[in-house]
Amino acid sequence: MIERHIQESVIRSLKEYPVVGILGPRQVGKTTLARIIQRKLNKKVVYLDLEMPSDLNKLQDAELYLGQFAEALVIIDEIQRMPFLFPLMRALVDRKRIGGRFLLLGSASPDLIKHASESLAGRIIYHELTPFILNETGYGNIDRLWLRGGYPLSYLSESNDKSFVWREAFIKTYLEMDIPQLGIHIPSLQLRKFWTMLAHAHGQLWNASKIAGSLGISAPTVRNYLDILTETFVVRQLQPYHFNIKKRLIKSPCIYIRDTGLLHALLRIRSREDLQGHPSLGSSWEGFVIEQIIGAIPADWQAYFYRTNAGAEIDLLLFDNKNRPVAVEIKYSSAPKVERGFWNAYEDLSCKKGYIIYPGEESYPVGKNVFTLSVRDIKKITGIK
């Protein structure tokens, strides 16, 4: 069993907050994590899966049913199916406000966040469960995690071929079943084409008009598609950093398929050999490393990229809890070098620390308090041992 990095954080939150939410895409392990947490808690636990007709029947009179568990933790899986429960939970929590009344699990949905924020403001804290990251799988499995991605059933498959088949099935199910269940009605073939185009533009700036022209639809429509994939945790829009200097800054987000296993399935990359020979090798590595870093940094850190029209750029710009900038460049090379654009950006932002993340093992200085760093040592960026 691979221990999830948010497990202890969720348990701590259940002691402090009446309602705790675990959000993330389908098949990422939310139910498994909830079951593990259930066994660790010293209190009665009631589990409801809203995809089970028997559990739905229990909630025909939800107030009567849930009201009897004031001393228990009620876990509700697939909560987005019954958003009308949020106001009821608020009333039950206000009647007896103690930690750990409800643990909500949900496949991401705009409605889920909207209803919860309106009904449970000040009563709920969210945790995002991502696919596996390196500090969960161990650093001896970098190649497997990079190729297959971190969805548990993909990562743990018996072979690369079986992993690829699982990811293909996941994409099909996601488009044909999961998206419509969230109340979003878009032809699955159209959304598949869009997702595939994003895969080919992985690591590039968002260009709505170019993609819209290729698909024969409007720019607002493709923006809607992008938001759907973002809100369901399969795409990351890494936002540009803006501050008040006299420079022309790039304002479009940089787009990444969050799980490299899904990226590779969309690009038809089945094996390590396929990946090594693919034009997207460098951008795939960049997106992979960005997800590992964002998964490792504390919740109060912020992540951006930085780019000017004059060519100054930083792949990943982090701000720590004291708002100090940390510059991160990502290179797939055994002897990484950074271009003038990085140093110009480093000076623009008055950075005091920087790293070049690469697939090698050694850490050595390259100038101005910038060091190479192995991907296995990314926790050193935050000072966490």
C-alpha positions in Angstrom: 0.0 0.0 0.0 1.4 3.4 -1.0 0.8 6.0 1.7 -0.7 9.2 0.3 1.1 12.4 1.2 -2.1 14.2 2.3 -3.2 11.4 4.6 -1.9 12.9 7.9 -3.1 16.4 6.8 -6.6 15.1 6.3 -6.6 13.4 9.7 -5.5 16.6 11.3 -8.1 18.6 9.5 -10.8 16.2 10.7 -9.9 17.1 14.3 -10.3 20.8 13.6 -13.0 21.3 11.0 -16.5 20.0 11.0 -16.4 19.3 7.2 -13.3 18.1 5.2 -13.4 17.7 1.5 -11.1 15.5 -0.6 -11.3 16.5 -4.3 -9.6 15.0 -7.3 -10.2 13.2 -10.6 -11.8 9.8 -10.9 -9.7 6.7 -10.2 -7.1 8.7 -8.2 -7.7 6.9 -5.0 -10.0 9.1 -2.9 -12.2 6.1 -1.8 -9.1 4.1 -0.8 -7.7 6.9 1.2 -11.0 7.5 3.0 -11.2 3.8 3.9 -7.6 4.0 5.3 -8.5 7.1 7.3 -11.7 5.4 8.5 -9.6 2.6 10.1 -7.3 5.1 11.8 -10.0 7.1 13.6 -11.2 6.3 17.0 -14.8 7.0 16.4 -17.9 5.6 14.7 -17.8 6.0 10.9 -20.7 5.9 8.5 -19.9 5.4 4.8 -22.2 6.4 2.0 -21.5 6.0 -1.7 -23.9 8.0 -3.8 -23.4 5.8 -6.8 -25.0 2.9 -4.8 -28.8 2.8 -5.0 -29.0 1.4 -1.5 -27.2 4.4 -0.1 -29.3 6.8 -2.1 -32.4 5.3 -0.6 -31.1 6.0 2.9 -31.1 9.7 2.0 -34.7 10.0 0.9 -35.2 11.8 4.2 -31.6 13.1 4.5 -32.3 15.2 7.6 -33.7 12.3 9.5 -31.0 9.9 8.4 -27.9 12.2 8.9 -29.3 13.8 12.0 -28.8 10.6 14.0 -25.0 10.6 13.6 -24.0 13.7 15.5 -21.2 11.8 17.2 -20.0 9.9 14.1 -18.0 10.8 11.1 -20.1 10.5 8.0 -18.1 9.9 4.8 -20.1 10.8 1.6 -18.5 9.6 -1.7 -19.4 11.3 -5.0 -21.0 14.2 -3.1 -21.4 16.2 -6.4 -24.4 13.9 -7.1 -26.5 15.4 -4.3 -25.5 19.1 -4.0 -28.7 19.8 -2.0 -27.0 18.1 0.9 -24.7 21.1 1.5 -27.3 23.4 3.2 -28.4 20.5 5.3 -24.9 19.8 6.4 -24.5 23.4 7.4 -27.5 23.2 9.6 -26.4 20.0 11.2 -22.9 21.4 11.8 -24.2 24.6 13.3 -26.4 22.5 15.7 -23.3 20.7 17.0 -20.0 22.1 15.8 -17.2 19.7 16.5 -14.4 18.4 14.3 -14.9 15.5 12.0 -18.7 15.6 11.3 -18.4 15.0 7.5 -15.7 13.8 5.1 -16.8 14.6 1.5 -15.2 12.9 -1.5 -15.9 14.4 -5.0 -14.8 14.2 -8.5 -14.1 17.8 -9.3 -17.0 19.8 -10.5 -17.7 23.5 -10.7 -21.0 23.0 -8.9 -19.3 21.1 -6.1 -17.1 24.1 -5.3 -19.9 26.6 -5.8 -22.4 25.0 -3.5 -19.9 24.1 -0.8 -18.4 27.6 -0.7 -21.9 29.2 -0.4 -23.3 26.8 2.1 -20.3 25.7 4.2 -18.1 28.8 4.3 -16.0 28.8 7.4 -16.9 25.2 8.1 -15.0 23.3 5.4 -11.4 22.8 4.4 -10.4 21.1 1.1 -7.5 18.8 0.2 -6.6 17.8 -3.3 -5.6 14.2 -4.0 -3.4 14.0 -7.1 -2.1 11.0 -8.9 0.9 9.5 -7.2 4.0 11.7 -6.9 7.6 10.8 -6.4 7.6 11.2 -2.6 4.9 8.6 -2.5 6.2 6.0 -4.9 9.9 6.4 -4.1 12.7 7.8 -6.2 13.8 4.5 -7.6 10.6 4.4 -9.8 11.0 7.7 -11.6 11.0 6.3 -15.1 7.9 4.2 -14.4 6.0 7.1 -12.9 7.0 9.5 -15.7 6.0 7.0 -18.4 2.8 5.6 -16.9 1.7 8.6 -14.8 0.5 8.4 -11.3 -3.1 7.0 -11.5 -2.8 4.0 -9.2 -4.2 1.4 -11.6 -1.9 2.7 -14.4 1.2 3.0 -12.3 0.7 -0.4 -10.6 -0.2 -2.3 -13.9 1.8 -5.5 -14.6 3.3 -4.1 -17.8 3.5 -0.9 -19.8 1.1 -2.3 -22.4 -1.6 -3.0 -19.7 -1.0 0.4 -18.3 -1.5 2.0 -21.7 -4.7 0.0 -22.2 -6.0 1.2 -18.8 -5.2 4.9 -19.6 -7.0 4.6 -23.0 -10.1 3.2 -21.2 -9.9 5.9 -18.6 -9.9 8.7 -21.2 -12.8 7.1 -23.0 -14.8 6.7 -19.8 -13.9 10.2 -18.7 -15.2 11.7 -21.9 -18.3 9.6 -22.4 -19.5 9.1 -18.8 -17.8 11.3 -16.2 -18.1 14.6 -18.0 -21.8 14.2 -18.8 -22.5 13.1 -15.2 -21.2 16.5 -14.1 -23.9 18.2 -16.2 -21.6 19.1 -19.0 -22.9 18.1 -22.4 -20.2 18.3 -25.1 -19.7 15.7 -27.8 -17.0 13.3 -26.6 -15.3 13.2 -29.9 -14.9 16.9 -30.0 -13.5 17.1 -26.5 -11.1 14.2 -27.3 -9.8 16.2 -30.3 -9.4 19.3 -28.1 -7.6 17.3 -25.4 -5.3 15.7 -28.0 -4.4 19.2 -29.4 -3.6 20.3 -25.8 -1.3 17.3 -25.5 0.6 18.4 -28.6 0.8 21.9 -27.2 1.9 20.6 -23.7 4.2 23.2 -22.1 3.2 25.9 -24.5 1.4 29.2 -24.1 -2.4 29.0 -24.4 -3.5 30.2 -27.9 -7.3 30.1 -28.1 -7.6 31.4 -31.6 -5.2 28.9 -33.1 -7.0 25.9 -31.4 -10.4 27.3 -32.2 -9.5 27.7 -35.9 -8.2 24.1 -36.0 -11.4 22.7 -34.5 -13.8 25.1 -36.4 -15.3 26.5 -33.3 -15.2 29.9 -31.5 -12.5 31.0 -29.1 -15.0 31.3 -26.1 -16.0 27.7 -26.8 -12.4 26.4 -26.6 -11.9 28.5 -23.5 -14.9 26.7 -22.0 -13.3 23.3 -22.9 -10.1 24.3 -21.3 -11.9 25.3 -18.1 -13.7 22.0 -18.0 -10.5 20.0 -18.2 -8.9 22.3 -15.6 -11.7 22.1 -13.1 -11.7 18.3 -13.4 -8.0 18.2 -12.6 -6.6 16.8 -15.8 -5.1 20.0 -17.1 -3.0 22.6 -15.3 -3.1 26.3 -16.3 0.2 27.6 -14.9 -0.4 31.3 -14.6 2.1 34.0 -15.5 3.6 36.2 -12.8 2.9 39.9 -13.1 4.3 42.7 -11.1 4.8 46.4 -11.6 7.8 46.8 -13.7 8.2 48.5 -17.1 8.4 45.3 -19.1 6.0 43.8 -21.6 5.0 40.5 -19.9 3.3 37.4 -21.3 -0.2 37.2 -19.9 -1.5 33.9 -21.3 -1.2 30.8 -19.1 1.1 27.9 -19.9 -0.8 24.7 -20.4 0.2 21.2 -19.2 -1.6 17.8 -19.1 -1.2 17.2 -15.4 -0.6 13.5 -15.5 2.2 12.4 -17.9 0.6 9.0 -18.3 -2.5 10.6 -19.8 -0.2 12.9 -21.9 1.6 9.9 -23.3 -1.6 8.0 -24.0 -2.9 11.0 -26.0 0.4 11.2 -27.9 0.4 7.4 -28.5 3.6 7.0 -26.5 3.6 3.4 -25.2 7.2 2.7 -24.0 10.3 4.3 -22.8 11.8 3.9 -26.2 8.8 5.7 -27.8 9.3 8.6 -25.3 13.0 8.9 -25.9 12.4 9.4 -29.6 9.4 11.7 -29.4 9.5 15.4 -30.1 7.7 16.0 -26.9 10.4 14.4 -24.7 11.6 17.7 -23.2 8.2 19.2 -22.6 7.0 15.9 -21.1 9.9 16.0 -18.6 9.2 19.7 -17.8 5.5 19.0 -17.0 6.4 15.9 -15.0 8.9 17.9 -12.9 6.5 20.8 -12.4 3.9 18.4 -11.0 6.4 16.8 -8.6 7.5 20.2 -7.3 4.0 21.6 -6.9 3.1 18.4 -5.1 6.0 18.8 -2.7 5.8 22.5 -1.8 3.8 23.6 1.2 0.3 24.7 0.7 1.1 28.4 1.5 3.7 28.6 -1.4 2.6 29.9 -4.8 3.7 28.8 -8.3 3.8 30.7 -11.6 6.0 31.0 -14.6 7.6 34.2 -15.8 8.2 35.4 -19.4 8.6 38.7 -21.1 8.3 39.6 -24.8 12.0 40.4 -24.8 12.8 36.7 -24.0 13.4 36.7 -20.2 11.8 33.6 -18.8 11.7 31.2 -15.9 10.0 27.8 -16.2 8.6 27.7 -12.7 8.7 30.7 -10.3 7.9 29.8 -6.7 7.2 32.2 -3.9 7.7 30.9 -0.3 5.6 31.8 2.7 7.6 35.0 3.1 7.0 36.0 -0.5 10.6 35.4 -1.5 11.1 34.3 -5.2 12.7 31.0 -6.1 13.6 30.5 -9.7 13.4 26.9 -11.2 14.6 25.9 -14.6 13.9 22.4 -15.9 16.2 20.7 -18.4 16.3 17.1 -19.8 20.0 17.0 -20.2 22.9 15.3 -18.4 24.8 18.6 -18.6 22.2 21.3 -18.3 22.8 24.9 -19.2 20.6 27.9 -18.9 20.3 30.6 -21.5 20.6 34.4 -21.1 16.8 34.7 -20.8 16.9 32.9 -17.4 19.6 35.2 -16.0 17.7 38.2 -17.2 14.5 37.0 -15.5 16.5 36.1 -12.4 17.7 39.7 -12.2 14.3 41.2 -13.1 12.8 39.5 -10.1 15.8 40.0 -7.7 15.9 36.3 -7.0 18.3 35.1 -4.3 18.1 31.4 -5.0 17.6 29.2 -8.1 17.7 25.6 -9.2 18.1 23.7 -12.5 16.2 20.4 -12.2 17.7 17.7 -14.3 17.8 13.9 -14.5 21.4 13.7 -13.2 22.6 13.0 -9.7 25.0 15.8 -8.8 24.3 19.2 -7.4 26.8 21.9 -8.2 26.7 25.7 -8.6 26.3 27.4 -12.0 26.4 31.0 -10.7 24.5 33.6 -8.7 23.4 31.1 -6.0 21.9 28.8 -8.7 22.5 25.1 -8.4 21.8 22.0 -10.4 19.5 19.6 -8.5 18.4 16.1 -9.2 14.7 15.5 -9.4 15.0 13.1 -6.5 16.1 16.0 -4.3 13.3 18.5 -5.1 12.4 18.8 -1.5 15.6 20.7 -1.0 13.9 23.6 -2.8 11.6 24.1 0.2 14.2 23.3 2.8 12.2 20.2 3.9 14.4 17.2 4.6 
